C-alpha cells in the first residue's frame, strides 16, 4: 500500500517551467525531475517549438513511466512568449546545434541513459542528436515524424512558398501579431471558436501567449524556410540502418508531414526500426488535446518499457 500511495503521489507531479541560457540564447524548459531516475527522457518539439503545448503530454509520460524517469522538454530558440533575442532569426541548423549544446551543458554528466522523443521536425533533430551522442542515447522515438519533404502535399507547397518569401513571412507574422490588440479573454474565445474548437485549455493558452508574438511567428517561418531546404534531400538511410535497433516511429493515418509512404520506405530501408500507425483518430497536433496527449504518452511509455526490458 505504501508503494502504491508513493506512485499515486508521484503521478500528481506537474511540470516545472524555467528559463536558461543555451548557446547564449534564452530557452524555455519544462521538466519533471524524478528522485532517482533510471534514465532521462529529452523531448524535442516540432515547429512551432513552444514547449507549453506539450504540458499534458509530459505529465502523462512521467506518470506512465511510474516516476522512474526525469522528463525534460526544450523549446526552440525564440519560439517564446518574450522577445529575448531582440528579433534575431534562427535557422534550422542553429536550432539543431542549440539542442546539442543543451545536452553538453546540462546532461553531459548524467550517468544514466538518455532517451530522445521528438515530434514532427523534432524527430529529425533527435536523429541529429543521436548522430552526435550515439553512446549516450539508447533510444530515439519520433512521433508523426517530418523527415523529408512530401512532394505530393499541397499544404507543404503553400507553406514552403510562404516561408521562402521574406515579405510574405513578415506580412503574415504582422497580421497574426496584430491579434495582440485583443485582450487575452477575447483572444482565447477567438481561438476556442476557430482552430482550437477541440483543443485543451493548455493549447489555447499557449497559442495566445506565444503565437501572437511577431518574433515567434517570424522564427517559426524562418525555421520552416531552412527546414524545407534541408529536407529536400532523402533521409540518411545509411545512418538509420546503422542505428535501426535504436529507432521507433509513430505515424498518423492522414498526416502530410509524415505520410504513410515514409512509413513504407523506412520499413524497407531500416527494417529493424519499430514502426506503428496511430488509428485512434488523433492528429499530427496530438498535443493540443488531452486525449491525444495521453494516448501518445502511453504509446511512448510502452515503447520505452519494452526497450529497457531488452537492454537490461
Order of alpha helices (4+ residues) and beta strands (2+ residues): alpha-beta-beta-beta-alpha-beta-alpha-beta-alpha-beta-alpha-alpha-alpha-alpha-alpha-alpha-beta-alpha-beta-alpha
